[in-house]
Amino acid sequence: MGEACKVLIVDDEMLIRQGIINYIAWEQEGFQIVGEASNGKEAMQLIAEFTPHIVITDIVMPIMDGIDLVKEGKTEFPDTEFIVLSSFEDFEYVRSMFQNGVADYILKPKLNGPELLKILNRVVNRIPGLQHCVSASQAEPTTEELVEGVIQGYHLPVDRDGLSDVLPNSHFALLAIRGKNAAPLQLKTALERSMLEELPILILNSSDADALLLLNFHPHQLEIVKQAIKQQAAHSPDAAWMMCEPVDAIEELKKAHDEGCAKMKKYEFYLPKDKLFLFGELPLENEKQANFDLNHFIEMFKDRLFNAAFTYLENHVEYLAGRYNNDSFEFKSFLGNIVFNTVVLLDAMKYDTQELEQKKYRYFSTINEAADVNEALGLLDEFLEEVKQIIHLGDKAGESNNLEMILEYIELHYTEPLRLSEIANHFHFNASYLSSYFSTHHKEGFSEYLNRVRIKKSMELLENSTVSISNISGMVGYSEHSYYCKVFKRITGMSPGSYRKELQVRNEHEEKGLSHLKK
């Protein structure tokens, strides 16, 4: 009998290690466990000491995790093969780890004796000189195992005898199903019943889907396949179905799988109500438009053009929500960035953000954990409502003070050639905002109010001085005498000259009346 395949088990949880040890009869199957380690650092020492052929390792561990263990292990011990223990949550790490030399993976929720033995034998078959250690019943890989190996990045063996007998048709398509009741065998049986023609269907290791099937057909049978999938999807409302792009060679299944599963995750996030995604019938996304200009958003906020800023943001978010091929992480990152910058802006503008400062961390985490686009948008809406309330309360508290300061400034500077833009600059307001603000809170526009102030002052001069009317117009801020007279008449109903004469006549009558009383 040849050399046994030496195996090292690495996991920070002792119960997991013991469970793996007890799953199969190791020696009987041609394996020997040479040690256990609770982290990557311990594992590196044991690899150097016992030179195991295979290392089974967890990803999340203290001191040195599985990612670093694989990187360093394959660098120092290139002949050692690594099998990764993965949960659904960290499956994306597993994909990236294949580039660093991972031979295979096992999903923790589906870890059992037969599955573990199948993966071990698949890896052993690729280690020179150890194939003879595998038990006779496991020596020849099944068609399913060969296809799974292709999906994971392995090359098909040169000898493919029997493969064309099982998969005789020219095209292949992967069908991924995610959901509570995605039982592969039942789905396979149901699809076979739905099809008008008998087509090969293989059940594959489900990767990060709950079921993964391989359909083998000729191009003219594509519509039959689609109709069968539609029929079964209609009876499984709790599951999401994704038919990947068909390929005409088994070697192309890895690319189809990786791209298809990535798309499925995106569609599940952006289109949570849709449950069926078929190649060639995928939803159209929004046409590409200009990128969001964060500086423009910030400037509108600083200029207190809040409604315009919110509208600009909401329009862009609506656009992003319809870009189904974008990564959901990018979408969530954009929303998180908006939360961060908005809180910073409010604080810089002296609004009371104490409570929102504490809440922003909850918004960051809940947006990041949102299961779909609607949940993420709901959290953004909740945040913006809080922002609007803060702005409303802050503006309400400062309204009277702001208006008093503006009116006082006009009273002091009405003799100067005042412009709204100058006052806006003086008080650090946007001119259009100030114009709207002034009209709303003083019931008339800035120019009208300034004219009333100037005419009132000129009326006092006409009444209490002998200064000429032309000089008075200049003294109250009018550069053109004719324009002053026009405004004066519009406001008072008479010309400055008539107003002065009327005052003089009234004063003469009053003086005569007083002198008569004295007599």
NORRA-V523826 format. One record per residue. N is the residue number from 0. PSI is psi as a letter, one per 40 degrees, with the letter a starting at -180 (999 if undefined). D_FIRST is the distance of its C-alpha to the first C-alpha in Angstrom with 1 decimal. Layout:
n=N psi=PSI d_first=D_FIRST
n=N psi=PSI d_first=D_FIRST
This chain:
n=0 psi=h d_first=0.0
n=1 psi=a d_first=3.8
n=2 psi=h d_first=6.9
n=3 psi=i d_first=8.5
n=4 psi=h d_first=11.8
n=5 psi=h d_first=14.5
n=6 psi=h d_first=17.7
n=7 psi=h d_first=21.3
n=8 psi=h d_first=24.0
n=9 psi=h d_first=27.6
n=10 psi=i d_first=30.7
n=11 psi=e d_first=33.9
n=12 psi=h d_first=34.0
n=13 psi=d d_first=32.0
n=14 psi=d d_first=32.3
n=15 psi=d d_first=30.6
n=16 psi=d d_first=27.7
n=17 psi=d d_first=27.4
n=18 psi=d d_first=27.7
n=19 psi=d d_first=24.8
n=20 psi=d d_first=22.6
n=21 psi=e d_first=23.7
n=22 psi=d d_first=23.4
n=23 psi=i d_first=19.8
n=24 psi=g d_first=17.0
n=25 psi=d d_first=15.1
n=26 psi=d d_first=12.0
n=27 psi=d d_first=11.9
n=28 psi=e d_first=12.2
n=29 psi=f d_first=9.4
n=30 psi=i d_first=12.2
n=31 psi=h d_first=13.6
n=32 psi=h d_first=17.4
n=33 psi=e d_first=18.5
n=34 psi=i d_first=22.2
n=35 psi=i d_first=25.3
n=36 psi=i d_first=28.5
n=37 psi=e d_first=31.9
n=38 psi=i d_first=33.0
n=39 psi=d d_first=32.2
n=40 psi=d d_first=33.3
n=41 psi=d d_first=31.0
n=42 psi=d d_first=28.1
n=43 psi=d d_first=28.9
n=44 psi=d d_first=28.7
n=45 psi=d d_first=25.3
n=46 psi=d d_first=23.9
n=47 psi=d d_first=25.2
n=48 psi=d d_first=23.7
n=49 psi=e d_first=20.1
n=50 psi=g d_first=19.8
n=51 psi=i d_first=18.2
n=52 psi=d d_first=17.1
n=53 psi=h d_first=19.2
n=54 psi=h d_first=22.5
n=55 psi=h d_first=24.2
n=56 psi=i d_first=27.9
n=57 psi=i d_first=31.3
n=58 psi=d d_first=34.3
n=59 psi=h d_first=37.1
n=60 psi=i d_first=36.6
n=61 psi=i d_first=38.9
n=62 psi=c d_first=39.0
n=63 psi=h d_first=36.6
n=64 psi=i d_first=35.9
n=65 psi=d d_first=33.0
n=66 psi=d d_first=34.9
n=67 psi=d d_first=35.4
n=68 psi=d d_first=31.8
n=69 psi=d d_first=30.5
n=70 psi=d d_first=33.1
n=71 psi=d d_first=32.4
n=72 psi=d d_first=28.7
n=73 psi=d d_first=28.4
n=74 psi=d d_first=30.9
n=75 psi=d d_first=29.2
n=76 psi=g d_first=25.6
n=77 psi=d d_first=25.6
n=78 psi=e d_first=21.8
n=79 psi=h d_first=21.6
n=80 psi=i d_first=22.0
n=81 psi=h d_first=24.6
n=82 psi=h d_first=25.1
n=83 psi=h d_first=28.6
n=84 psi=h d_first=30.0
n=85 psi=i d_first=33.3
n=86 psi=i d_first=36.4
n=87 psi=d d_first=38.8
n=88 psi=d d_first=41.3
n=89 psi=f d_first=39.3
n=90 psi=d d_first=37.6
n=91 psi=d d_first=39.8
n=92 psi=d d_first=38.1
n=93 psi=d d_first=34.7
n=94 psi=d d_first=36.2
n=95 psi=d d_first=37.4
n=96 psi=d d_first=34.1
n=97 psi=d d_first=32.3
n=98 psi=d d_first=34.4
n=99 psi=e d_first=32.9
n=100 psi=e d_first=29.3
n=101 psi=h d_first=28.3
n=102 psi=d d_first=25.4
n=103 psi=i d_first=26.3
n=104 psi=i d_first=28.3
n=105 psi=h d_first=28.5
n=106 psi=h d_first=32.0
n=107 psi=d d_first=32.5
n=108 psi=e d_first=34.8
n=109 psi=e d_first=32.2
n=110 psi=h d_first=29.1
n=111 psi=i d_first=27.2
n=112 psi=d d_first=23.7
n=113 psi=d d_first=23.3
n=114 psi=d d_first=24.9
n=115 psi=d d_first=22.8
n=116 psi=d d_first=19.5
n=117 psi=d d_first=21.0
n=118 psi=d d_first=22.0
n=119 psi=d d_first=18.7
n=120 psi=d d_first=16.9
n=121 psi=d d_first=19.8
n=122 psi=d d_first=19.4
n=123 psi=d d_first=15.7
n=124 psi=e d_first=16.5
n=125 psi=e d_first=18.8
n=126 psi=h d_first=16.6
n=127 psi=h d_first=15.7
n=128 psi=e d_first=12.1
n=129 psi=e d_first=10.8
n=130 psi=d d_first=11.7
n=131 psi=e d_first=8.4
n=132 psi=e d_first=7.7
n=133 psi=i d_first=10.8
n=134 psi=i d_first=11.4
n=135 psi=d d_first=13.0
n=136 psi=e d_first=16.4
n=137 psi=e d_first=16.4
n=138 psi=d d_first=15.0
n=139 psi=h d_first=18.6
n=140 psi=i d_first=21.1
n=141 psi=i d_first=24.4
n=142 psi=d d_first=27.7
n=143 psi=d d_first=28.7
n=144 psi=d d_first=25.8
n=145 psi=d d_first=26.6
n=146 psi=d d_first=30.2
n=147 psi=d d_first=29.5
n=148 psi=d d_first=27.6
n=149 psi=d d_first=30.7
n=150 psi=d d_first=33.0
n=151 psi=e d_first=31.0
n=152 psi=e d_first=31.3
n=153 psi=i d_first=28.2
n=154 psi=i d_first=28.6
n=155 psi=i d_first=27.8
n=156 psi=i d_first=25.1
n=157 psi=d d_first=26.7
n=158 psi=h d_first=25.5
n=159 psi=f d_first=27.6
n=160 psi=h d_first=27.6
n=161 psi=e d_first=29.0
n=162 psi=d d_first=30.4
n=163 psi=d d_first=33.9
n=164 psi=d d_first=33.8
n=165 psi=d d_first=33.4
n=166 psi=g d_first=35.7
n=167 psi=e d_first=38.2
n=168 psi=i d_first=41.2
n=169 psi=d d_first=42.3
n=170 psi=i d_first=42.7
n=171 psi=i d_first=40.7
n=172 psi=h d_first=42.0
n=173 psi=h d_first=40.5
n=174 psi=h d_first=42.3
n=175 psi=h d_first=42.0
n=176 psi=h d_first=43.5
n=177 psi=h d_first=44.3
n=178 psi=i d_first=45.9
n=179 psi=d d_first=45.7
n=180 psi=f d_first=45.1
n=181 psi=g d_first=42.8
n=182 psi=h d_first=40.3
n=183 psi=d d_first=38.3
n=184 psi=d d_first=37.8
n=185 psi=d d_first=41.5
n=186 psi=d d_first=42.6
n=187 psi=d d_first=40.6
n=188 psi=d d_first=42.2
n=189 psi=d d_first=45.6
n=190 psi=d d_first=45.4
n=191 psi=d d_first=44.4
n=192 psi=d d_first=47.4
n=193 psi=d d_first=49.7
n=194 psi=i d_first=48.9
n=195 psi=d d_first=51.1
n=196 psi=i d_first=48.3
n=197 psi=h d_first=44.6
n=198 psi=i d_first=42.6
n=199 psi=h d_first=38.8
n=200 psi=h d_first=38.2
n=201 psi=i d_first=34.8
n=202 psi=h d_first=34.2
n=203 psi=i d_first=32.5
n=204 psi=h d_first=31.4
n=205 psi=e d_first=34.9
n=206 psi=b d_first=34.8
n=207 psi=e d_first=38.1
n=208 psi=i d_first=39.7
n=209 psi=d d_first=39.6
n=210 psi=i d_first=38.7
n=211 psi=h d_first=37.7
n=212 psi=i d_first=38.1
n=213 psi=h d_first=37.7
n=214 psi=h d_first=40.5
n=215 psi=h d_first=40.4
n=216 psi=i d_first=43.8
n=217 psi=i d_first=46.3
n=218 psi=d d_first=49.1
n=219 psi=e d_first=51.8
n=220 psi=e d_first=49.9
n=221 psi=d d_first=50.0
n=222 psi=d d_first=53.1
n=223 psi=d d_first=51.6
n=224 psi=d d_first=48.6
n=225 psi=d d_first=51.0
n=226 psi=d d_first=53.2
n=227 psi=d d_first=50.4
n=228 psi=d d_first=49.2
n=229 psi=d d_first=52.9
n=230 psi=d d_first=53.2
n=231 psi=d d_first=50.2
n=232 psi=d d_first=51.1
n=233 psi=d d_first=54.6
n=234 psi=e d_first=53.1
n=235 psi=g d_first=51.0
n=236 psi=e d_first=53.6
n=237 psi=e d_first=51.4
n=238 psi=i d_first=48.7
n=239 psi=h d_first=48.9
n=240 psi=h d_first=47.7
n=241 psi=h d_first=46.9
n=242 psi=h d_first=46.2
n=243 psi=i d_first=45.0
n=244 psi=h d_first=46.3
n=245 psi=i d_first=44.8
n=246 psi=i d_first=42.9
n=247 psi=e d_first=42.4
n=248 psi=h d_first=38.8
n=249 psi=d d_first=35.7
n=250 psi=e d_first=35.2
n=251 psi=e d_first=38.5
n=252 psi=d d_first=37.4
n=253 psi=d d_first=36.5
n=254 psi=d d_first=40.0
n=255 psi=d d_first=41.5
n=256 psi=d d_first=39.5
n=257 psi=d d_first=40.4
n=258 psi=d d_first=44.0
n=259 psi=d d_first=44.4
n=260 psi=d d_first=43.1
n=261 psi=d d_first=45.2
n=262 psi=d d_first=48.2
n=263 psi=d d_first=47.5
n=264 psi=d d_first=47.7
n=265 psi=d d_first=51.0
n=266 psi=d d_first=52.5
n=267 psi=d d_first=51.6
n=268 psi=d d_first=53.4
n=269 psi=d d_first=56.4
n=270 psi=g d_first=56.9
n=271 psi=d d_first=55.8
n=272 psi=d d_first=58.0
n=273 psi=h d_first=56.3
n=274 psi=e d_first=53.1
n=275 psi=h d_first=52.4
n=276 psi=h d_first=51.6
n=277 psi=h d_first=51.1
n=278 psi=h d_first=50.6
n=279 psi=e d_first=54.1
n=280 psi=f d_first=55.9
n=281 psi=i d_first=55.3
n=282 psi=i d_first=58.4
n=283 psi=h d_first=60.6
n=284 psi=i d_first=60.8
n=285 psi=i d_first=64.0
n=286 psi=i d_first=65.2
n=287 psi=h d_first=64.5
n=288 psi=i d_first=67.4
n=289 psi=i d_first=68.4
n=290 psi=i d_first=66.3
n=291 psi=h d_first=67.6
n=292 psi=g d_first=70.0
n=293 psi=d d_first=69.5
n=294 psi=d d_first=72.4
n=295 psi=d d_first=74.7
n=296 psi=d d_first=73.6
n=297 psi=d d_first=74.3
n=298 psi=d d_first=77.7
n=299 psi=d d_first=78.8
n=300 psi=d d_first=77.8
n=301 psi=d d_first=79.7
n=302 psi=e d_first=82.7
n=303 psi=f d_first=82.5
n=304 psi=g d_first=82.0
n=305 psi=d d_first=79.6
n=306 psi=d d_first=79.9
n=307 psi=d d_first=79.3
n=308 psi=d d_first=76.3
n=309 psi=d d_first=74.8
n=310 psi=d d_first=75.5
n=311 psi=d d_first=73.9
n=312 psi=d d_first=70.7
n=313 psi=d d_first=70.6
n=314 psi=d d_first=71.0
n=315 psi=d d_first=68.1
n=316 psi=d d_first=65.8
n=317 psi=d d_first=66.7
n=318 psi=d d_first=65.7
n=319 psi=d d_first=62.4
n=320 psi=e d_first=61.6
n=321 psi=e d_first=61.8
n=322 psi=g d_first=59.5
n=323 psi=d d_first=56.4
n=324 psi=e d_first=54.1
n=325 psi=i d_first=54.7
n=326 psi=h d_first=52.1
n=327 psi=d d_first=53.2
n=328 psi=d d_first=52.5
n=329 psi=d d_first=55.2
n=330 psi=d d_first=57.6
n=331 psi=d d_first=57.0
n=332 psi=d d_first=57.4
n=333 psi=d d_first=60.7
n=334 psi=d d_first=62.0
n=335 psi=d d_first=60.9
n=336 psi=d d_first=62.7
n=337 psi=d d_first=65.8
n=338 psi=d d_first=65.7
n=339 psi=d d_first=65.4
n=340 psi=d d_first=68.2
n=341 psi=d d_first=70.6
n=342 psi=d d_first=70.4
n=343 psi=d d_first=71.0
n=344 psi=d d_first=74.0
n=345 psi=d d_first=75.6
n=346 psi=d d_first=75.4
n=347 psi=d d_first=76.9
n=348 psi=e d_first=79.7
n=349 psi=f d_first=80.5
n=350 psi=i d_first=79.4
n=351 psi=h d_first=78.2
n=352 psi=e d_first=74.4
n=353 psi=d d_first=73.4
n=354 psi=d d_first=72.0
n=355 psi=d d_first=70.3
n=356 psi=d d_first=68.7
n=357 psi=d d_first=66.8
n=358 psi=d d_first=66.0
n=359 psi=d d_first=64.6
n=360 psi=d d_first=61.3
n=361 psi=d d_first=60.9
n=362 psi=d d_first=61.8
n=363 psi=d d_first=59.1
n=364 psi=d d_first=56.3
n=365 psi=d d_first=57.5
n=366 psi=d d_first=58.0
n=367 psi=d d_first=54.5
n=368 psi=e d_first=53.0
n=369 psi=h d_first=55.1
n=370 psi=d d_first=53.2
n=371 psi=i d_first=55.5
n=372 psi=d d_first=58.5
n=373 psi=d d_first=61.0
n=374 psi=d d_first=59.9
n=375 psi=d d_first=60.0
n=376 psi=d d_first=63.5
n=377 psi=d d_first=64.7
n=378 psi=d d_first=63.8
n=379 psi=d d_first=65.6
n=380 psi=d d_first=68.7
n=381 psi=d d_first=68.7
n=382 psi=d d_first=68.6
n=383 psi=d d_first=71.4
n=384 psi=d d_first=73.5
n=385 psi=d d_first=73.3
n=386 psi=d d_first=74.2
n=387 psi=d d_first=77.2
n=388 psi=d d_first=78.4
n=389 psi=d d_first=78.2
n=390 psi=d d_first=80.2
n=391 psi=d d_first=82.7
n=392 psi=d d_first=83.3
n=393 psi=d d_first=83.5
n=394 psi=d d_first=86.0
n=395 psi=d d_first=88.1
n=396 psi=d d_first=88.4
n=397 psi=e d_first=89.5
n=398 psi=d d_first=91.6
n=399 psi=d d_first=95.0
n=400 psi=d d_first=94.5
n=401 psi=d d_first=93.4
n=402 psi=d d_first=96.4
n=403 psi=d d_first=98.8
n=404 psi=d d_first=97.6
n=405 psi=d d_first=98.0
n=406 psi=d d_first=101.5
n=407 psi=d d_first=102.6
n=408 psi=d d_first=101.4
n=409 psi=d d_first=103.4
n=410 psi=d d_first=106.5
n=411 psi=d d_first=106.3
n=412 psi=e d_first=105.6
n=413 psi=d d_first=107.4
n=414 psi=e d_first=109.9
n=415 psi=i d_first=107.1
n=416 psi=g d_first=105.7
n=417 psi=i d_first=102.9
n=418 psi=i d_first=99.9
n=419 psi=d d_first=97.2
n=420 psi=d d_first=94.5
n=421 psi=d d_first=96.1
n=422 psi=d d_first=96.1
n=423 psi=d d_first=92.5
n=424 psi=d d_first=91.5
n=425 psi=d d_first=93.5
n=426 psi=e d_first=91.7
n=427 psi=f d_first=88.3
n=428 psi=i d_first=88.3
n=429 psi=h d_first=87.5
n=430 psi=d d_first=90.8
n=431 psi=d d_first=90.0
n=432 psi=d d_first=88.6
n=433 psi=d d_first=91.8
n=434 psi=d d_first=94.0
n=435 psi=d d_first=92.3
n=436 psi=d d_first=92.2
n=437 psi=d d_first=96.0
n=438 psi=d d_first=97.0
n=439 psi=d d_first=95.0
n=440 psi=e d_first=96.2
n=441 psi=e d_first=99.8
n=442 psi=e d_first=100.7
n=443 psi=i d_first=101.7
n=444 psi=i d_first=100.3
n=445 psi=d d_first=100.4
n=446 psi=d d_first=103.2
n=447 psi=d d_first=105.4
n=448 psi=d d_first=105.1
n=449 psi=d d_first=105.9
n=450 psi=d d_first=109.0
n=451 psi=d d_first=110.2
n=452 psi=d d_first=109.8
n=453 psi=d d_first=111.7
n=454 psi=d d_first=114.5
n=455 psi=d d_first=114.9
n=456 psi=d d_first=115.4
n=457 psi=d d_first=117.8
n=458 psi=d d_first=119.8
n=459 psi=d d_first=120.2
n=460 psi=d d_first=121.5
n=461 psi=d d_first=123.9
n=462 psi=d d_first=125.3
n=463 psi=e d_first=125.6
n=464 psi=i d_first=126.3
n=465 psi=e d_first=128.5
n=466 psi=i d_first=125.7
n=467 psi=i d_first=125.9
n=468 psi=d d_first=123.6
n=469 psi=d d_first=122.1
n=470 psi=d d_first=121.2
n=471 psi=d d_first=119.8
n=472 psi=d d_first=117.4
n=473 psi=d d_first=115.9
n=474 psi=d d_first=116.0
n=475 psi=e d_first=113.7
n=476 psi=e d_first=111.1
n=477 psi=h d_first=112.4
n=478 psi=d d_first=112.7
n=479 psi=h d_first=114.8
n=480 psi=d d_first=118.0
n=481 psi=d d_first=118.1
n=482 psi=d d_first=114.6
n=483 psi=d d_first=115.6
n=484 psi=d d_first=118.7
n=485 psi=d d_first=116.6
n=486 psi=d d_first=114.1
n=487 psi=d d_first=116.9
n=488 psi=d d_first=118.7
n=489 psi=d d_first=115.5
n=490 psi=d d_first=114.8
n=491 psi=e d_first=118.4
n=492 psi=e d_first=120.2
n=493 psi=i d_first=122.7
n=494 psi=i d_first=123.0
n=495 psi=d d_first=123.0
n=496 psi=d d_first=126.7
n=497 psi=d d_first=127.6
n=498 psi=d d_first=125.6
n=499 psi=d d_first=127.5
n=500 psi=d d_first=130.9
n=501 psi=d d_first=130.1
n=502 psi=d d_first=129.3
n=503 psi=d d_first=132.5
n=504 psi=d d_first=134.6
n=505 psi=d d_first=132.9
n=506 psi=d d_first=133.6
n=507 psi=d d_first=137.3
n=508 psi=d d_first=137.7
n=509 psi=d d_first=136.2
n=510 psi=d d_first=138.5
n=511 psi=d d_first=141.6
n=512 psi=d d_first=140.6
n=513 psi=d d_first=140.2
n=514 psi=d d_first=143.6
n=515 psi=d d_first=145.3
n=516 psi=d d_first=143.9
n=517 psi=d d_first=145.3
n=518 psi=999 d_first=148.8
